[in-house]
Amino acid sequence: MNGMRVLIVDDEPQILRFLKPALEASGYQVLHAASGHEALRLIANSAPDLIVLDLGLPDMDGKDVIERARSFVAAPIVVLSARDREAEKIAALDLGADDYVEKPFAIGELLARLRAALRHAKAGAAAKTHVAVDGLTIDMEKRLVTREGDAIKLTPREYDLLCALAANPGRVMTHGQILTAVWGPAHKDDTQYLRVFVGQLRAKIERDPSRPTIIRTESGVGYRFAESA
């Protein structure tokens, strides 16, 4: 991770005092912006590898920063915000944020989310054809799903749902993103429909469907597929 540039976009000095030494100790170079316009200038001119963004900025909403930044940069964006409303999280993710962490937060959790976002970005557009996590294996070339060598029979829609989630390990996907990817934009609001299919899928792939470890629920927002160990 040494040499990776992280842009912190937050107007609270105490957040910078807390984050900067922790990030530098982990090998990151730290840039800072206290406003949305300053952030967009730094994103354009300094090309950070990762952006940590507060939604509550003095000159514009952080969601507007995400929308504008996504028109010219692909660097992962992790939202860091005190806003706990589900609609805010969903809007930020749908606009192009890669993840979110709520304030107050533990530095260990934030660093883990940053590492996951960078791994996902490094994978880029490379198509995943083989996924293995917690004893479950997905061979996308053969359309074969197994648990510890035993084949699991999935319906075509269950398989498409599993692949949509598995293609984004460690990254939260909103209900709307999943529904659009699997069923099409006309179904992006059918969240109850999605819950039924996720329940069916968990019953087939999880060791204990009542305590899922592969497909994890992000309450009110969507789901997160586990990363390989």
Phi, psi and omega in degrees: 000346183306135178092347178294134180263125179246127176261119175265122179248100185198137181264007178265113182303325182293330177293316178297317180298328180280316187281319188303309180295326179293319179290318179296323178295336178268006174096006180272150166269133187250127170251158182219140173226137182258002180214165180294317181294320177296322179298314181296324178295315181292322178299318182288321188266332187250351176047063178295152178280340185204144181236127174251116195235125171277142180279332183267083182257156186290334186250341178200163177287139180302332179295327176292325176297316179301311183299317181289318181298322183292348177281347181217003180217146180250002182302141179298143179240121176250118180281132177237108190209151175277351179287119183253007179290133182301322182299325179293316179298313182298316181298317180296316180293318180293334178280347176130001174293150182267334182193174177215150175227131182274143170277144350289155186223160174268135183298327179298319179295316180299314180299322178295320179293323178295317179298318180296318180297321179291322176298317181296319179294322180295324178297327175057223184271004181300124184289131176277130178242349182214123180232134177225125180207130175050044178085351179264135178234134178240116176255100187285337177290321180266356185053048184238130177240127181226155170238113180050044174093344180267127182294142176248127181271119178241150171288160178305321181289322176297320179295316179298320178297315179299316181293322178299320179286317183294337179287351181230059184297135178078357184249130179288134174244133180286162176305314183296321179296316181292313182299320179294318182292324187263318185251346181103160186300334180295343183249015188295346180254006184275062186293325179294323176300317180295317180302321179298313181293321177297320177299317178296318181293316178300322181299335182263331188249339184274148173296316178227098184302337179284342177226071187294141177242344182268309176253105185259141181276132168257102192309124177075354186246308183170221184220156179230124179275135184296147174276153175295146180291000000 
